[in-house]
Amino acid sequence: MSGIFADTSQHREAFSGRGVSQWLVSGICGRDDLLHGLLQKAFLKGCNGHFAQNRKKILVQCVRIMRIGRFFYTVPQGMQPYLGQCFKGQVSSIQVVKARLGFPLNQHPFDLHIGRSVNVTPLDLPSCEITDDGNVRITAVNTGTISGEDNHFYLKELKPYEDSVRTRGYVQAVDKGNEVTFTFPLNAGTADSRLYSKFVVTVWDGSNYVAVSQPHYITNPEKIAKNQNPFHDPLSKKGLLIEHDMLNDAFALGVKHTIVNIPFQAMLGTGIDYEYEGKTYHFSKEFFDIYDKTIFDFSAKGISVTAVILNSWNETTPDLIYPGTKKNASANYYMFNAATEAGYEDIKAMASFLAERYDGTYGKISNWIIGNEINNQQWNYIGPMDVTSYMTEFERAFRVFYTAIKSTNANDRVYFSLDYNWNNEINGTTKYGGKEVVDTFNNLVQAKGQMDWGLAY
């Protein structure tokens, strides 16, 4: 087995030099495939993390795989935020895994350490795109020798809210090679659409499918957009938040750019039925009558329109709120929920409806800002968490918006916004530095499939 192996003793010196206790890097890669497949040759001796006694064995309950620089380590759950601060810019590829591996008590389970670390994702996916004939084509490059029970790579499809490769059958199997290609139907516009899906290459270890690549999304949703009109550049940089009854005054001042806030939860209601990917959604005609007139009149005056999509608390729309989030008196808006099936389906349909409606038919929205000042949870609340976990959930939802908008209007632009705090007023749990938010988001996007995202401020 090839890959990156290293005696962790040499790296413990690097850890200790940054004030990290040696035991923090102890642990075990608690994957089901430890005994069969990719990691069977890894030299693992035990665990120093969370564990529970079961008769004559110690069972590892939960650890994190953490990549620091070129090496993979496993650390007890809860240590990742601390190590992330010590190794800023080097930490990535973090996932929670459940262990089913036990150790007999007579092997000194409480005084053991990892002997080596191993690169567990040797396949790169440099291309995941929609083709001219409406298929999806994925190219995978093998950067190591991968074990398994047969000579095939199996491509798994996951929805944005799914993380386990064992929840579904495989889309396609190909013979192993240094570079392989998967080609299969996109099924755009149907209940079986793969437009929003992420894809993972796996191998079969004799009992389970084991991931050998990072998840990767389609990177060119604009390929299927009906509206291919060029981006509407403002005729000048003069912008203003305009009340509709002051439109003539704004026009007289030469205003060529404006913003409208769209409260996402208020869209739902009756009077407009919308079918998307095999399901029918119901939207408020009363709500859209107001927005239709406003946006149409702005557009008719040649004013470029930017929409800020906001998610307020609403007891009648719980699926739009990230699961487990509690109402917070100091929170103005909340994180969009793409972590559950219901939340994901609502978001993609609502975003698609907005993009279709304001493609010029009822006026034109050219810029879309998802959320407001997201580095401060006062404006995008989910609850205390480290910046990587926070941005992982934001990126998951942002990508759904991005795909819905770009697959409808190819040249619209999609952004998120920050406040003025680039490096100050940071507590690491609900307030984050603007730079670390941008860096973390960009790292996630690069790993999972590039988007042409923008920053609003």
LODREN-547292 format. One record per residue (C-alpha): residue in one letter; residue number from 1; x, y, z. Coordinates in Angstrom, 2 decimals. Each point is the difference from the previous one (the first is absolute). Last residue first. Layout:
[atom A, NUM, [X, Y, Z]]
...
***
This chain:
[atom Y, 457, [-19.29, 43.70, 2.13]]
[atom A, 456, [-0.90, -2.64, -2.60]]
[atom L, 455, [2.38, -2.84, -0.87]]
[atom G, 454, [-0.47, -2.05, -3.16]]
[atom W, 453, [-0.31, -3.64, -0.97]]
[atom D, 452, [1.02, -1.55, -3.33]]
[atom M, 451, [-0.25, -3.48, 1.48]]
[atom Q, 450, [2.73, -2.65, 0.18]]
[atom G, 449, [-0.71, -3.58, 0.96]]
[atom K, 448, [0.20, -1.74, 3.37]]
[atom A, 447, [3.61, 0.65, 1.08]]
[atom Q, 446, [0.26, 3.44, -1.58]]
[atom V, 445, [-3.33, 1.05, 1.48]]
[atom L, 444, [0.94, -1.13, 3.50]]
[atom N, 443, [3.34, 1.81, -0.15]]
[atom N, 442, [-1.72, 3.16, -1.30]]
[atom F, 441, [-2.50, -0.04, 2.84]]
[atom T, 440, [2.75, -0.42, 2.58]]
[atom D, 439, [2.08, 2.82, -1.47]]
[atom V, 438, [-2.97, 2.37, -0.27]]
[atom V, 437, [-1.17, -0.72, 3.55]]
[atom E, 436, [3.57, 0.20, 1.33]]
[atom K, 435, [0.44, 3.40, -1.65]]
[atom G, 434, [-3.27, 1.42, 1.29]]
[atom G, 433, [0.86, -0.96, 3.56]]
[atom Y, 432, [-2.63, -2.05, 1.77]]
[atom K, 431, [-2.72, 0.77, 2.52]]
[atom T, 430, [-2.23, -2.78, 1.36]]
[atom T, 429, [2.54, -2.58, 1.19]]
[atom G, 428, [3.49, 1.37, -0.69]]
[atom N, 427, [-0.37, 3.10, 2.20]]
[atom I, 426, [1.03, 2.61, -2.56]]
[atom E, 425, [-0.57, 3.74, 0.43]]
[atom N, 424, [3.04, 0.73, -2.22]]
[atom N, 423, [1.63, -1.49, -3.12]]
[atom W, 422, [-2.06, 1.04, -3.01]]
[atom N, 421, [-2.88, 1.57, 1.90]]
[atom Y, 420, [-1.72, 2.31, -2.52]]
[atom D, 419, [-2.94, -2.34, -0.65]]
[atom L, 418, [0.00, -2.84, -2.48]]
[atom S, 417, [-2.25, -0.90, -2.93]]
[atom F, 416, [-0.70, -3.06, -2.14]]
[atom Y, 415, [-0.17, 0.13, -3.76]]
[atom V, 414, [-1.65, -1.40, -3.13]]
[atom R, 413, [0.28, 1.58, -3.45]]
[atom D, 412, [-2.44, -0.48, -2.86]]
[atom N, 411, [1.63, -1.12, -3.24]]
[atom A, 410, [-1.58, -3.39, -0.58]]
[atom N, 409, [-3.51, 0.88, 1.14]]
[atom T, 408, [-1.91, -3.20, 0.83]]
[atom S, 407, [2.77, -2.51, 0.76]]
[atom K, 406, [1.93, 2.89, 1.59]]
[atom I, 405, [-2.78, 0.79, 2.47]]
[atom A, 404, [-0.82, -3.54, 1.13]]
[atom T, 403, [3.68, -1.01, 0.16]]
[atom Y, 402, [0.99, 3.06, 2.03]]
[atom F, 401, [-2.89, -0.37, 2.42]]
[atom V, 400, [0.87, -3.67, 0.62]]
[atom R, 399, [3.69, 0.92, 0.29]]
[atom F, 398, [-0.78, 2.61, 2.66]]
[atom A, 397, [-1.78, -2.63, 2.12]]
[atom R, 396, [2.96, -2.39, 0.18]]
[atom E, 395, [2.46, 2.89, 0.20]]
[atom F, 394, [-1.83, 1.34, 3.07]]
[atom E, 393, [0.05, -3.41, 1.67]]
[atom T, 392, [3.73, -0.45, -0.59]]
[atom M, 391, [0.55, 3.63, 0.98]]
[atom Y, 390, [-1.31, -0.62, 3.50]]
[atom S, 389, [1.88, -3.27, 0.46]]
[atom T, 388, [3.24, 1.63, -1.12]]
[atom V, 387, [-0.60, 3.17, 2.04]]
[atom D, 386, [-0.51, -1.81, 3.30]]
[atom M, 385, [-3.51, -0.27, 1.38]]
[atom P, 384, [-2.47, 2.01, 2.07]]
[atom G, 383, [-3.58, 0.03, -1.35]]
[atom I, 382, [-1.49, 0.28, -3.49]]
[atom Y, 381, [-0.48, 3.74, -0.40]]
[atom N, 380, [0.69, 1.94, -3.18]]
[atom W, 379, [-0.26, 3.71, 0.81]]
[atom Q, 378, [0.87, -0.10, 3.71]]
[atom Q, 377, [2.22, -2.87, -1.08]]
[atom N, 376, [2.69, 2.47, -1.05]]
[atom N, 375, [2.24, -1.18, -2.85]]
[atom I, 374, [-3.19, -0.33, -2.07]]
[atom E, 373, [-0.46, 3.69, -0.64]]
[atom N, 372, [-3.37, -0.62, -1.66]]
[atom G, 371, [-1.35, -3.13, -1.64]]
[atom I, 370, [0.36, -1.08, -3.63]]
[atom I, 369, [0.62, 3.06, -2.17]]
[atom W, 368, [-1.43, -0.31, -3.51]]
[atom N, 367, [0.94, 2.35, -2.84]]
[atom S, 366, [-1.74, 0.42, -3.37]]
[atom I, 365, [-3.65, 0.19, 1.04]]
[atom K, 364, [-2.06, 0.88, -3.05]]
[atom G, 363, [-3.63, 1.08, -0.23]]
[atom Y, 362, [-3.11, -2.14, -0.01]]
[atom T, 361, [0.93, -1.88, -3.19]]
[atom G, 360, [3.62, 1.14, 0.12]]
[atom D, 359, [1.55, -3.07, 1.65]]
[atom Y, 358, [-1.77, 1.02, 3.19]]
[atom R, 357, [-2.58, -2.77, 0.10]]
[atom E, 356, [2.43, -2.73, -1.00]]
[atom A, 355, [2.65, 0.95, 2.57]]
[atom L, 354, [-2.59, 0.38, 2.75]]
[atom F, 353, [-1.58, -3.37, -0.81]]
[atom S, 352, [3.40, -1.71, -0.10]]
[atom A, 351, [0.88, 1.38, 3.42]]
[atom M, 350, [-3.33, -1.18, 1.44]]
[atom A, 349, [0.34, -3.46, -1.55]]
[atom K, 348, [3.63, -0.48, 1.12]]
[atom I, 347, [-0.71, 1.29, 3.50]]
[atom D, 346, [-3.11, -2.10, 0.60]]
[atom E, 345, [1.65, -3.21, -1.19]]
[atom Y, 344, [3.07, 0.59, 2.16]]
[atom G, 343, [-2.04, 0.73, 3.11]]
[atom A, 342, [-2.16, -3.10, -0.43]]
[atom E, 341, [2.97, -2.29, -0.64]]
[atom T, 340, [1.96, 1.32, 2.96]]
[atom A, 339, [3.34, 1.84, 0.16]]
[atom A, 338, [-1.00, 2.67, -2.53]]
[atom N, 337, [-1.30, 2.34, 2.69]]
[atom F, 336, [0.55, 3.73, -0.43]]
[atom M, 335, [1.74, 1.58, 2.98]]
[atom Y, 334, [-2.17, 2.44, 1.97]]
[atom Y, 333, [-0.85, 3.71, 0.04]]
[atom N, 332, [-0.24, 2.80, 2.57]]
[atom A, 331, [1.49, -1.92, 2.89]]
[atom S, 330, [0.13, 1.71, 3.41]]
[atom A, 329, [-3.16, -1.66, 1.33]]
[atom N, 328, [1.16, -3.44, -1.10]]
[atom K, 327, [-2.40, -2.66, -1.22]]
[atom K, 326, [1.62, -3.39, 0.36]]
[atom T, 325, [1.83, -1.82, -2.80]]
[atom G, 324, [-0.26, -3.78, 0.27]]
[atom P, 323, [-0.48, -0.51, -3.74]]
[atom Y, 322, [1.03, 2.97, -2.18]]
[atom I, 321, [-3.06, 2.17, -0.66]]
[atom L, 320, [-1.87, -0.19, -3.33]]
[atom D, 319, [-1.74, -3.21, 1.08]]
[atom P, 318, [-1.64, 1.86, 2.91]]
[atom T, 317, [-2.25, 2.10, -2.28]]
[atom T, 316, [-3.13, 0.71, 2.07]]
[atom E, 315, [1.98, 1.01, 3.11]]
[atom N, 314, [1.74, 2.74, -1.97]]
[atom W, 313, [3.47, 1.26, 0.81]]
[atom S, 312, [1.43, 2.19, -2.76]]
[atom N, 311, [2.00, -1.28, -2.99]]
[atom L, 310, [1.31, 2.75, -2.27]]
[atom I, 309, [0.73, 0.10, -3.74]]
[atom V, 308, [1.56, 3.34, -1.01]]
[atom A, 307, [-1.05, 0.84, -3.56]]
[atom T, 306, [2.09, 2.31, -2.22]]
[atom V, 305, [-1.74, 1.98, -2.73]]
[atom S, 304, [1.65, 1.98, -2.83]]
[atom I, 303, [-2.05, 3.12, -0.79]]
[atom G, 302, [-0.88, 0.50, -3.66]]
[atom K, 301, [-3.26, 1.77, 0.82]]
[atom A, 300, [-2.03, -3.02, -1.15]]
[atom S, 299, [2.10, -2.16, 2.34]]
[atom F, 298, [-1.00, 2.04, 3.04]]
[atom D, 297, [-3.65, -0.11, -1.09]]
[atom F, 296, [0.08, -3.77, -0.46]]
[atom I, 295, [1.70, -0.50, 3.37]]
[atom T, 294, [-2.60, 2.00, 1.91]]
[atom K, 293, [-3.05, -1.27, -1.90]]
[atom D, 292, [1.03, -3.66, 0.32]]
[atom Y, 291, [0.96, 0.44, 3.66]]
[atom I, 290, [-3.46, 1.21, 1.02]]
[atom D, 289, [-1.93, -2.58, -2.05]]
[atom F, 288, [2.46, -2.58, 1.29]]
[atom F, 287, [-1.14, 0.21, 3.61]]
[atom E, 286, [-3.71, -0.05, -0.84]]
[atom K, 285, [0.54, -2.95, -2.33]]
[atom S, 284, [1.53, -2.00, 2.85]]
[atom F, 283, [1.76, -3.13, -1.17]]
[atom H, 282, [-0.98, -3.67, -0.20]]
[atom Y, 281, [2.41, -2.78, -1.02]]
[atom T, 280, [-0.71, -2.98, -2.25]]
[atom K, 279, [2.51, -2.86, -0.24]]
[atom G, 278, [1.50, -1.89, -2.95]]
[atom E, 277, [3.18, 2.00, -0.43]]
[atom Y, 276, [-1.75, 3.34, 0.40]]
[atom E, 275, [-3.67, 0.80, -0.36]]
[atom Y, 274, [-1.19, 3.43, 1.09]]
[atom D, 273, [-3.49, 0.92, 1.19]]
[atom I, 272, [-0.73, 3.67, 0.67]]
[atom G, 271, [-3.04, 1.15, 2.00]]
[atom T, 270, [0.90, -1.33, 3.42]]
[atom G, 269, [2.79, 0.40, 2.55]]
[atom L, 268, [3.79, -0.26, 0.16]]
[atom M, 267, [2.06, 3.05, -0.93]]
[atom A, 266, [-0.01, 1.41, 3.54]]
[atom Q, 265, [2.64, -2.52, 1.16]]
[atom F, 264, [2.56, 1.40, -2.44]]
[atom P, 263, [-0.19, 3.63, 1.06]]
[atom I, 262, [1.17, 1.72, -3.22]]
[atom N, 261, [1.99, 3.22, 0.54]]
[atom V, 260, [0.23, 2.22, -3.07]]
[atom I, 259, [3.18, 1.82, -0.99]]
[atom T, 258, [0.55, 2.76, -2.55]]
[atom H, 257, [2.30, 1.03, -2.84]]
[atom K, 256, [-0.22, 2.66, -2.68]]
[atom V, 255, [-0.79, 3.14, 2.00]]
[atom G, 254, [0.23, 3.07, -2.24]]
[atom L, 253, [-1.50, 2.41, 2.52]]
[atom A, 252, [-3.09, 0.42, -2.21]]
[atom F, 251, [-0.44, -3.79, 0.05]]
[atom A, 250, [0.08, 0.00, 3.77]]
[atom D, 249, [-2.62, 2.76, 0.15]]
[atom N, 248, [-2.19, -1.92, -2.44]]
[atom L, 247, [0.29, -3.17, 2.10]]
[atom M, 246, [-0.98, 1.68, 3.26]]
[atom D, 245, [-3.30, -1.89, 0.38]]
[atom H, 244, [1.91, -3.26, -0.38]]
[atom E, 243, [2.35, 0.73, 2.89]]
[atom I, 242, [3.55, -0.18, -1.28]]
[atom L, 241, [3.15, -1.36, 1.62]]
[atom L, 240, [2.46, 1.98, -2.06]]
[atom G, 239, [2.78, -0.51, -2.54]]
[atom K, 238, [2.28, 2.20, -2.11]]
[atom K, 237, [2.52, -2.26, -1.73]]
[atom S, 236, [-1.23, 0.92, -3.47]]
[atom L, 235, [-1.68, -1.74, -2.94]]
[atom P, 234, [-0.33, -3.11, 2.18]]
[atom D, 233, [1.25, -3.17, -1.75]]
[atom H, 232, [-2.78, -2.39, -0.99]]
[atom F, 231, [1.76, -3.36, -0.45]]
[atom P, 230, [-0.29, -1.48, -3.49]]
[atom N, 229, [-3.13, -1.91, -1.07]]
[atom Q, 228, [0.27, -3.79, 0.23]]
[atom N, 227, [-3.50, -0.51, 1.40]]
[atom K, 226, [-1.00, -3.62, -0.58]]
[atom A, 225, [2.70, -1.16, 2.43]]
[atom I, 224, [1.29, -3.54, -0.68]]
[atom K, 223, [3.74, 0.81, -0.10]]
[atom E, 222, [-0.37, 2.46, 2.89]]
[atom P, 221, [0.25, -3.02, 2.35]]
[atom N, 220, [3.76, -0.12, -0.78]]
[atom T, 219, [1.84, -1.36, 3.06]]
[atom I, 218, [-1.93, -3.19, 0.72]]
[atom Y, 217, [0.78, -0.99, 3.59]]
[atom H, 216, [2.86, -2.06, 1.44]]
[atom P, 215, [0.22, -2.15, 3.13]]
[atom Q, 214, [3.66, -0.76, 0.85]]
[atom S, 213, [1.38, -3.22, -1.40]]
[atom V, 212, [0.70, -3.58, 1.12]]
[atom A, 211, [-3.29, -0.64, 1.82]]
[atom V, 210, [-0.53, -3.59, 1.19]]
[atom Y, 209, [-2.93, -2.12, -1.14]]
[atom N, 208, [-0.73, -2.82, 2.43]]
[atom S, 207, [0.35, -3.76, 0.54]]
[atom G, 206, [2.75, -1.23, -2.30]]
[atom D, 205, [2.00, 3.23, -0.09]]
[atom W, 204, [-1.86, 1.54, -2.95]]
[atom V, 203, [1.60, 3.19, -1.30]]
[atom T, 202, [-1.47, 3.51, -0.04]]
[atom V, 201, [-0.05, 3.16, -2.12]]
[atom V, 200, [-2.20, 2.74, 1.45]]
[atom F, 199, [-2.51, 2.24, -1.75]]
[atom K, 198, [-1.96, 3.01, 1.17]]
[atom S, 197, [-3.55, 0.62, -1.11]]
[atom Y, 196, [-1.68, 3.31, -0.86]]
[atom L, 195, [-0.52, -0.65, -3.73]]
[atom R, 194, [-0.54, -3.73, 0.44]]
[atom S, 193, [-3.68, 0.12, -0.93]]
[atom D, 192, [-2.02, -3.14, 0.76]]
[atom A, 191, [-3.25, 1.89, 0.69]]
[atom T, 190, [0.49, 1.59, -3.39]]
[atom G, 189, [1.21, 3.43, -1.14]]
[atom A, 188, [3.47, -1.17, -0.97]]
[atom N, 187, [0.49, -3.76, -0.33]]
[atom L, 186, [3.79, 0.50, 0.02]]
[atom P, 185, [0.61, -3.28, -1.86]]
[atom F, 184, [3.29, -1.92, 0.50]]
[atom T, 183, [3.70, 0.19, -0.88]]
[atom F, 182, [2.79, -1.16, 2.34]]
[atom T, 181, [3.60, 0.39, -1.14]]
[atom V, 180, [3.17, -1.67, 1.26]]
[atom E, 179, [3.63, 1.06, 0.37]]
[atom N, 178, [2.67, -2.23, 1.59]]
[atom G, 177, [-2.28, -2.98, -0.38]]
[atom K, 176, [-2.68, -2.05, 1.72]]
[atom D, 175, [-2.75, -1.38, -2.19]]
[atom V, 174, [-3.23, 1.98, 0.09]]
[atom A, 173, [-3.18, -0.25, 2.07]]
[atom Q, 172, [-2.95, 2.38, -0.27]]
[atom V, 171, [-2.68, 1.65, 2.12]]
[atom Y, 170, [0.63, -2.02, 3.16]]
[atom G, 169, [-2.70, -1.01, 2.45]]
[atom R, 168, [-0.97, 2.34, 2.81]]
[atom T, 167, [0.39, 0.61, 3.75]]
[atom R, 166, [3.45, -1.54, 0.33]]
[atom V, 165, [2.01, 2.95, -1.32]]
[atom S, 164, [-0.85, 1.96, 3.15]]
[atom D, 163, [-0.15, 3.81, -0.10]]
[atom E, 162, [-3.53, 0.87, -1.11]]
[atom Y, 161, [-1.58, 3.48, 0.19]]
[atom P, 160, [1.41, 1.08, -3.38]]
[atom K, 159, [-1.38, -3.13, -1.70]]
[atom L, 158, [2.47, -2.81, -0.52]]
[atom E, 157, [0.90, -1.88, -3.19]]
[atom K, 156, [2.54, -2.84, 0.21]]
[atom L, 155, [2.44, -0.93, -2.74]]
[atom Y, 154, [1.47, -3.50, 0.28]]
[atom F, 153, [3.64, -0.63, -0.97]]
[atom H, 152, [0.58, -3.53, -1.10]]
[atom N, 151, [2.69, -2.72, 0.02]]
[atom D, 150, [-1.34, -2.04, 2.91]]
[atom E, 149, [0.37, -0.51, 3.77]]
[atom G, 148, [1.67, 3.33, 0.69]]
[atom S, 147, [3.39, 1.66, 0.24]]
[atom I, 146, [0.94, 3.32, -1.55]]
[atom T, 145, [3.47, 0.77, -1.36]]
[atom G, 144, [0.40, 3.76, 0.06]]
[atom T, 143, [-0.66, 3.24, -1.88]]
[atom N, 142, [-2.91, -1.34, -2.05]]
[atom V, 141, [-1.55, 2.72, -2.15]]
[atom A, 140, [-3.79, 0.15, -0.28]]
[atom T, 139, [-1.85, 1.71, -2.86]]
[atom I, 138, [-3.73, 0.54, 0.37]]
[atom R, 137, [-2.39, 0.53, -2.92]]
[atom V, 136, [-3.65, 0.85, 0.59]]
[atom N, 135, [-2.38, -0.30, -2.93]]
[atom G, 134, [-2.08, 2.60, -1.80]]
[atom D, 133, [1.48, -0.39, -3.51]]
[atom D, 132, [2.29, 3.03, 0.30]]
[atom T, 131, [1.53, -1.39, 3.19]]
[atom I, 130, [-0.68, 0.87, 3.64]]
[atom E, 129, [3.18, 0.03, 2.03]]
[atom C, 128, [2.01, -1.70, 2.72]]
[atom S, 127, [3.72, 0.41, -0.75]]
[atom P, 126, [3.17, -0.17, 2.10]]
[atom L, 125, [-1.31, -2.82, 2.22]]
[atom D, 124, [3.06, -1.13, 1.98]]
[atom L, 123, [0.24, -3.53, 1.39]]
[atom P, 122, [2.38, -0.75, 2.88]]
[atom T, 121, [-2.45, 0.78, 2.83]]
[atom V, 120, [1.26, -1.80, 3.12]]
[atom N, 119, [3.52, 1.49, 0.14]]
[atom V, 118, [1.54, -1.90, 2.88]]
[atom S, 117, [1.33, 0.64, 3.50]]
[atom R, 116, [2.40, -2.21, 1.92]]
[atom G, 115, [0.70, -1.37, 3.46]]
[atom I, 114, [-3.20, 1.26, 1.59]]
[atom H, 113, [0.23, -0.12, 3.78]]
[atom L, 112, [-0.70, -2.37, 2.85]]
[atom D, 111, [-0.13, 0.23, 3.78]]
[atom F, 110, [-3.68, -0.56, 0.81]]
[atom P, 109, [-0.42, -3.04, -2.24]]
[atom H, 108, [2.66, -2.03, 1.79]]
[atom Q, 107, [-0.33, -3.10, -2.21]]
[atom N, 106, [-1.66, -2.12, 2.73]]
[atom L, 105, [-3.20, 2.03, -0.35]]
[atom P, 104, [-0.69, -1.45, -3.42]]
[atom F, 103, [-0.46, 2.73, -2.63]]
[atom G, 102, [-3.20, 0.82, -1.86]]
[atom L, 101, [-0.78, 1.57, -3.37]]
[atom R, 100, [-3.49, 1.19, -0.81]]
[atom A, 99, [0.81, 3.66, -0.24]]
[atom K, 98, [-2.18, 2.87, -1.06]]
[atom V, 97, [1.58, 2.67, -2.15]]
[atom V, 96, [-0.09, 3.78, 0.18]]
[atom Q, 95, [1.68, 1.72, -2.92]]
[atom I, 94, [2.75, 2.55, -0.47]]
[atom S, 93, [1.73, 0.26, -3.37]]
[atom S, 92, [1.77, 3.28, 0.80]]
[atom V, 91, [2.53, 1.57, 2.37]]
[atom Q, 90, [3.04, 1.83, -1.33]]
[atom G, 89, [-1.17, 3.62, -0.23]]
[atom K, 88, [0.01, 0.49, 3.75]]
[atom F, 87, [1.90, -2.74, 1.82]]
[atom C, 86, [-0.36, 0.99, 3.64]]
[atom Q, 85, [-3.56, 1.30, -0.44]]
[atom G, 84, [-1.07, -3.17, -1.80]]
[atom L, 83, [1.61, -2.07, 2.75]]
[atom Y, 82, [-2.38, 1.58, 2.50]]
[atom P, 81, [-3.05, -0.34, -2.27]]
[atom Q, 80, [0.88, -3.68, -0.72]]
[atom M, 79, [0.30, -1.11, 3.64]]
[atom G, 78, [-3.75, -0.58, 0.50]]
[atom Q, 77, [-0.01, -3.56, -1.27]]
[atom P, 76, [3.24, -1.73, 0.89]]
[atom V, 75, [2.64, 0.38, -2.70]]
[atom T, 74, [0.92, -1.98, -3.07]]
[atom Y, 73, [2.85, 1.16, -2.18]]
[atom F, 72, [0.42, 0.34, -3.75]]
[atom F, 71, [3.16, 1.52, -1.44]]
[atom R, 70, [0.74, 2.40, -2.84]]
[atom G, 69, [-0.63, 3.19, 1.98]]
[atom I, 68, [-2.20, -0.94, 2.91]]
[atom R, 67, [-2.85, -2.30, -1.03]]
[atom M, 66, [-2.38, -0.96, 2.75]]
[atom I, 65, [-2.03, -3.17, 0.38]]
[atom R, 64, [-2.27, 0.50, 2.95]]
[atom V, 63, [-0.81, -2.54, 2.71]]
[atom C, 62, [-3.08, -1.73, 1.33]]
[atom Q, 61, [-0.86, -2.98, 2.17]]
[atom V, 60, [3.15, -2.12, 0.18]]
[atom L, 59, [-0.96, -3.30, 1.53]]
[atom I, 58, [2.13, -1.51, 2.75]]
[atom K, 57, [-0.40, -3.73, 0.21]]
[atom K, 56, [-0.37, -2.70, 2.62]]
[atom R, 55, [-3.52, 0.83, 1.21]]
[atom N, 54, [-0.93, 3.12, -1.96]]
[atom Q, 53, [1.89, 3.00, 1.39]]
[atom A, 52, [-0.63, 3.35, -1.64]]
[atom F, 51, [2.37, 2.34, -1.77]]
[atom H, 50, [0.73, 3.64, -0.70]]
[atom G, 49, [3.62, 0.70, -0.95]]
[atom N, 48, [3.37, -1.68, 0.70]]
[atom C, 47, [-0.33, -2.76, -2.51]]
[atom G, 46, [1.95, -2.95, -1.23]]
[atom K, 45, [2.87, -1.51, -1.90]]
[atom L, 44, [-0.46, 0.93, -3.62]]
[atom F, 43, [2.61, -0.85, -2.63]]
[atom A, 42, [-1.90, 0.55, -3.25]]
[atom K, 41, [-0.02, -3.08, -2.19]]
[atom Q, 40, [-3.76, -0.61, 0.28]]
[atom L, 39, [-0.71, 3.66, -0.65]]
[atom L, 38, [-1.40, -0.22, -3.51]]
[atom G, 37, [-1.75, -3.32, 0.14]]
[atom H, 36, [-1.26, -2.20, 2.78]]
[atom L, 35, [0.79, 0.31, 3.71]]
[atom L, 34, [-0.05, 3.79, 0.05]]
[atom D, 33, [-2.97, 0.19, -2.38]]
[atom D, 32, [-2.56, 0.85, 2.65]]
[atom R, 31, [1.89, 3.20, 0.72]]
[atom G, 30, [1.22, 0.93, 3.48]]
[atom C, 29, [3.34, 1.51, -0.98]]
[atom I, 28, [1.47, -0.29, 3.47]]
[atom G, 27, [1.11, 2.50, 2.56]]
[atom S, 26, [3.00, 1.89, 1.21]]
[atom V, 25, [0.61, 3.47, -1.38]]
[atom L, 24, [-1.38, 1.69, 3.10]]
[atom W, 23, [2.14, -2.21, 2.23]]
[atom Q, 22, [3.14, 1.93, -0.95]]
[atom S, 21, [-1.28, 3.27, 1.40]]
[atom V, 20, [-0.18, 2.85, -2.49]]
[atom G, 19, [2.09, 3.06, 0.89]]
[atom R, 18, [1.14, 0.78, -3.51]]
[atom G, 17, [3.44, -1.55, 0.49]]
[atom S, 16, [-1.74, -3.03, 1.45]]
[atom F, 15, [-1.74, -0.60, -3.31]]
[atom A, 14, [3.16, 0.31, -2.04]]
[atom E, 13, [1.78, -2.39, 2.35]]
[atom R, 12, [-2.94, -2.36, -0.32]]
[atom H, 11, [0.67, 0.02, -3.72]]
[atom Q, 10, [3.21, -2.01, 0.23]]
[atom S, 9, [-1.68, -2.54, 2.24]]
[atom T, 8, [-2.87, -0.29, -2.45]]
[atom D, 7, [1.97, -2.42, -2.19]]
[atom A, 6, [-1.27, 0.95, -3.40]]
[atom F, 5, [-1.89, -1.63, -2.84]]
[atom I, 4, [-1.37, 1.81, -3.00]]
[atom G, 3, [-1.49, -2.25, -2.66]]
[atom S, 2, [0.98, -3.32, -1.45]]
[atom M, 1, [-1.40, -3.39, 0.94]]
***
